[in-house]
Protein backbone atom coordinates (compact mmCIF):
# COMPACT_ATOMS: atom_id res chain seq x y z
CA UNK A 1 0.00 0.00 0.00
CA UNK A 2 2.79 2.42 0.89
CA UNK A 3 4.60 1.70 -2.38
CA UNK A 4 1.46 2.50 -4.41
CA UNK A 5 1.01 5.78 -2.52
CA UNK A 6 4.65 6.76 -3.07
CA UNK A 7 4.41 5.87 -6.77
CA UNK A 8 1.25 7.95 -7.11
CA UNK A 9 2.86 10.87 -5.27
CA UNK A 10 5.98 10.70 -7.46
CA UNK A 11 3.83 10.57 -10.58
CA UNK A 12 1.75 13.54 -9.41
CA UNK A 13 4.87 15.58 -8.64
CA UNK A 14 6.38 14.77 -12.04
CA UNK A 15 3.15 15.85 -13.75
CA UNK A 16 3.13 19.08 -11.73
CA UNK A 17 6.74 19.78 -12.74
CA UNK A 18 5.93 19.24 -16.42
CA UNK A 19 2.86 21.51 -16.19
CA UNK A 20 4.84 24.23 -14.38
CA UNK A 21 7.56 24.01 -17.04
CA UNK A 22 5.00 24.27 -19.86
CA UNK A 23 3.39 27.25 -18.12
CA UNK A 24 6.74 29.03 -17.83
CA UNK A 25 7.45 28.48 -21.53
CA UNK A 26 4.10 29.78 -22.85
CA UNK A 27 4.71 31.86 -25.95
CA UNK A 28 3.04 35.20 -26.48
CA UNK A 29 0.91 34.97 -29.62
CA UNK A 30 -0.65 38.43 -29.55
CA UNK A 31 -1.46 41.50 -27.49
CA UNK A 32 -4.57 43.34 -26.34
CA UNK A 33 -4.33 47.11 -26.07
CA UNK A 34 -6.61 50.08 -25.68
CA UNK A 35 -7.86 51.42 -29.02
CA UNK A 36 -8.22 54.81 -27.34
CA UNK A 37 -5.01 55.06 -25.32
CA UNK A 38 -2.67 53.14 -27.64
CA UNK A 39 0.07 50.60 -27.05
CA UNK A 40 1.29 51.98 -23.71
CA UNK A 41 -2.11 53.09 -22.41
CA UNK A 42 -4.25 51.41 -19.82
CA UNK A 43 -7.33 49.39 -20.80
CA UNK A 44 -10.40 50.73 -19.00
CA UNK A 45 -12.55 47.87 -17.75
CA UNK A 46 -15.89 49.25 -18.83
CA UNK A 47 -18.73 48.06 -21.03
CA UNK A 48 -18.11 48.72 -24.73
CA UNK A 49 -14.49 49.83 -24.29
CA UNK A 50 -12.66 49.60 -27.65
CA UNK A 51 -9.76 47.16 -27.41
CA UNK A 52 -7.55 45.98 -30.27
CA UNK A 53 -6.07 42.51 -30.59
CA UNK A 54 -2.70 42.48 -32.39
CA UNK A 55 -1.17 39.33 -33.84
CA UNK A 56 1.68 39.20 -36.35
CA UNK A 57 1.30 42.83 -37.39
CA UNK A 58 -2.44 42.46 -38.08
CA UNK A 59 -5.09 44.07 -35.90
CA UNK A 60 -8.57 42.86 -35.01
CA UNK A 61 -10.82 45.51 -33.49
CA UNK A 62 -13.18 44.58 -30.70
CA UNK A 63 -14.90 45.68 -27.53
CA UNK A 64 -14.97 44.67 -23.88
CA UNK A 65 -18.01 43.43 -22.05
CA UNK A 66 -18.08 43.40 -18.25
CA UNK A 67 -20.16 41.03 -16.13
CA UNK A 68 -20.46 40.63 -12.38
CA UNK A 69 -21.28 37.36 -10.64
CA UNK A 70 -21.53 37.98 -6.90
CA UNK A 71 -18.23 39.67 -6.02
CA UNK A 72 -16.44 38.37 -9.12
CA UNK A 73 -16.03 40.51 -12.23
CA UNK A 74 -15.55 38.80 -15.58
CA UNK A 75 -14.25 40.76 -18.54
CA UNK A 76 -14.84 39.50 -22.08
CA UNK A 77 -13.46 40.65 -25.41
CA UNK A 78 -15.67 40.43 -28.49
CA UNK A 79 -14.19 40.82 -31.98
CA UNK A 80 -15.96 43.39 -34.13
CA UNK A 81 -18.59 41.72 -36.36
CA UNK A 82 -18.52 38.45 -34.40
CA UNK A 83 -20.98 36.84 -32.01
CA UNK A 84 -18.14 35.09 -30.14
CA UNK A 85 -16.94 36.39 -26.77
CA UNK A 86 -13.66 35.48 -25.09
CA UNK A 87 -13.12 35.76 -21.37
CA UNK A 88 -9.85 37.37 -20.30
CA UNK A 89 -8.41 34.64 -18.07
CA UNK A 90 -5.61 36.28 -16.10
CA UNK A 91 -2.23 34.53 -16.12
CA UNK A 92 -0.40 37.47 -14.50
CA UNK A 93 -0.79 41.24 -14.17
CA UNK A 94 0.27 41.66 -17.80
CA UNK A 95 -0.87 38.46 -19.54
CA UNK A 96 -4.14 36.68 -20.27
CA UNK A 97 -5.56 33.76 -22.16
CA UNK A 98 -8.54 34.39 -24.42
CA UNK A 99 -11.00 31.57 -23.86
CA UNK A 100 -14.17 31.25 -25.94
CA UNK A 101 -17.01 30.91 -23.45
CA UNK A 102 -20.53 32.23 -22.91
CA UNK A 103 -20.74 35.18 -20.48
CA UNK A 104 -21.59 34.47 -16.85
CA UNK A 105 -23.18 36.89 -14.45
CA UNK A 106 -25.01 40.15 -14.97
CA UNK A 107 -23.78 42.79 -17.41
CA UNK A 108 -22.54 45.94 -15.65
CA UNK A 109 -21.30 49.31 -16.90
CA UNK A 110 -17.83 49.09 -15.40
CA UNK A 111 -15.43 46.72 -13.72
CA UNK A 112 -12.78 47.24 -11.09
CA UNK A 113 -10.43 49.78 -12.70
CA UNK A 114 -7.92 49.31 -15.51
CA UNK A 115 -5.41 46.84 -16.93
CA UNK A 116 -2.11 47.52 -18.65
CA UNK A 117 -1.79 46.23 -22.22
CA UNK A 118 -2.01 42.43 -22.05
CA UNK A 119 0.20 39.76 -23.64
CA UNK A 120 -2.08 37.01 -24.98
CA UNK A 121 -0.88 33.45 -24.34
CA UNK A 122 -3.63 31.61 -26.23
CA UNK A 123 -4.78 33.18 -29.46
CA UNK A 124 -8.12 32.24 -30.97
CA UNK A 125 -8.42 31.48 -34.67
CA UNK A 126 -10.67 34.04 -36.32
RODO-2510 file (C-alpha; in nm, 4 decimals, decimal comma):
residues 126
     n   res          X          Y          Z
     1     x     0,0000     0,0000     0,0000
     2     x     0,2788     0,2420     0,0885
     3     x     0,4602     0,1702    -0,2382
     4     x     0,1463     0,2496    -0,4409
     5     x     0,1015     0,5779    -0,2520
     6     x     0,4653     0,6756    -0,3072
     7     x     0,4406     0,5872    -0,6775
     8     x     0,1248     0,7947    -0,7114
     9     x     0,2859     1,0866    -0,5269
    10     x     0,5984     1,0700    -0,7456
    11     x     0,3828     1,0571    -1,0583
    12     x     0,1750     1,3535    -0,9414
    13     x     0,4866     1,5583    -0,8636
    14     x     0,6378     1,4769    -1,2039
    15     x     0,3153     1,5849    -1,3752
    16     x     0,3132     1,9076    -1,1733
    17     x     0,6744     1,9782    -1,2739
    18     x     0,5925     1,9238    -1,6421
    19     x     0,2863     2,1511    -1,6192
    20     x     0,4841     2,4229    -1,4383
    21     x     0,7558     2,4014    -1,7040
    22     x     0,4996     2,4269    -1,9856
    23     x     0,3386     2,7254    -1,8120
    24     x     0,6736     2,9032    -1,7826
    25     x     0,7452     2,8483    -2,1534
    26     x     0,4099     2,9784    -2,2848
    27     x     0,4706     3,1864    -2,5947
    28     x     0,3040     3,5205    -2,6482
    29     x     0,0910     3,4975    -2,9622
    30     x    -0,0650     3,8432    -2,9553
    31     x    -0,1462     4,1503    -2,7485
    32     x    -0,4566     4,3340    -2,6337
    33     x    -0,4326     4,7108    -2,6067
    34     x    -0,6613     5,0077    -2,5684
    35     x    -0,7858     5,1423    -2,9017
    36     x    -0,8219     5,4810    -2,7344
    37     x    -0,5014     5,5056    -2,5318
    38     x    -0,2666     5,3135    -2,7638
    39     x     0,0066     5,0605    -2,7046
    40     x     0,1286     5,1985    -2,3714
    41     x    -0,2113     5,3088    -2,2407
    42     x    -0,4248     5,1408    -1,9821
    43     x    -0,7325     4,9388    -2,0796
    44     x    -1,0403     5,0732    -1,9003
    45     x    -1,2554     4,7869    -1,7749
    46     x    -1,5889     4,9250    -1,8832
    47     x    -1,8730     4,8057    -2,1033
    48     x    -1,8113     4,8720    -2,4728
    49     x    -1,4486     4,9830    -2,4291
    50     x    -1,2662     4,9599    -2,7651
    51     x    -0,9756     4,7165    -2,7408
    52     x    -0,7547     4,5983    -3,0265
    53     x    -0,6071     4,2507    -3,0593
    54     x    -0,2702     4,2480    -3,2391
    55     x    -0,1170     3,9330    -3,3844
    56     x     0,1678     3,9198    -3,6346
    57     x     0,1296     4,2830    -3,7388
    58     x    -0,2444     4,2462    -3,8083
    59     x    -0,5089     4,4073    -3,5900
    60     x    -0,8566     4,2856    -3,5012
    61     x    -1,0824     4,5509    -3,3489
    62     x    -1,3181     4,4584    -3,0702
    63     x    -1,4905     4,5682    -2,7528
    64     x    -1,4966     4,4671    -2,3882
    65     x    -1,8014     4,3429    -2,2047
    66     x    -1,8082     4,3404    -1,8247
    67     x    -2,0157     4,1033    -1,6133
    68     x    -2,0457     4,0635    -1,2378
    69     x    -2,1281     3,7361    -1,0641
    70     x    -2,1534     3,7985    -0,6896
    71     x    -1,8231     3,9672    -0,6020
    72     x    -1,6445     3,8373    -0,9124
    73     x    -1,6030     4,0513    -1,2232
    74     x    -1,5548     3,8799    -1,5578
    75     x    -1,4249     4,0762    -1,8544
    76     x    -1,4843     3,9497    -2,2076
    77     x    -1,3457     4,0651    -2,5408
    78     x    -1,5671     4,0430    -2,8489
    79     x    -1,4185     4,0817    -3,1978
    80     x    -1,5957     4,3387    -3,4134
    81     x    -1,8586     4,1721    -3,6357
    82     x    -1,8523     3,8445    -3,4402
    83     x    -2,0983     3,6841    -3,2006
    84     x    -1,8139     3,5094    -3,0141
    85     x    -1,6937     3,6389    -2,6766
    86     x    -1,3656     3,5476    -2,5095
    87     x    -1,3121     3,5761    -2,1369
    88     x    -0,9846     3,7372    -2,0304
    89     x    -0,8410     3,4642    -1,8070
    90     x    -0,5608     3,6276    -1,6099
    91     x    -0,2227     3,4531    -1,6121
    92     x    -0,0396     3,7467    -1,4505
    93     x    -0,0791     4,1236    -1,4168
    94     x     0,0269     4,1661    -1,7803
    95     x    -0,0872     3,8457    -1,9539
    96     x    -0,4144     3,6676    -2,0275
    97     x    -0,5556     3,3761    -2,2155
    98     x    -0,8537     3,4392    -2,4423
    99     x    -1,1004     3,1569    -2,3862
   100     x    -1,4175     3,1253    -2,5937
   101     x    -1,7013     3,0910    -2,3445
   102     x    -2,0533     3,2233    -2,2906
   103     x    -2,0738     3,5179    -2,0479
   104     x    -2,1588     3,4466    -1,6851
   105     x    -2,3177     3,6894    -1,4447
   106     x    -2,5010     4,0154    -1,4975
   107     x    -2,3779     4,2790    -1,7413
   108     x    -2,2542     4,5941    -1,5648
   109     x    -2,1305     4,9313    -1,6895
   110     x    -1,7826     4,9092    -1,5400
   111     x    -1,5428     4,6717    -1,3719
   112     x    -1,2779     4,7244    -1,1087
   113     x    -1,0425     4,9782    -1,2703
   114     x    -0,7925     4,9305    -1,5509
   115     x    -0,5405     4,6841    -1,6927
   116     x    -0,2105     4,7520    -1,8646
   117     x    -0,1790     4,6229    -2,2221
   118     x    -0,2009     4,2427    -2,2050
   119     x     0,0196     3,9761    -2,3641
   120     x    -0,2080     3,7008    -2,4975
   121     x    -0,0877     3,3448    -2,4341
   122     x    -0,3627     3,1607    -2,6225
   123     x    -0,4779     3,3176    -2,9456
   124     x    -0,8118     3,2242    -3,0970
   125     x    -0,8421     3,1482    -3,4667
   126     x    -1,0670     3,4044    -3,6317
***
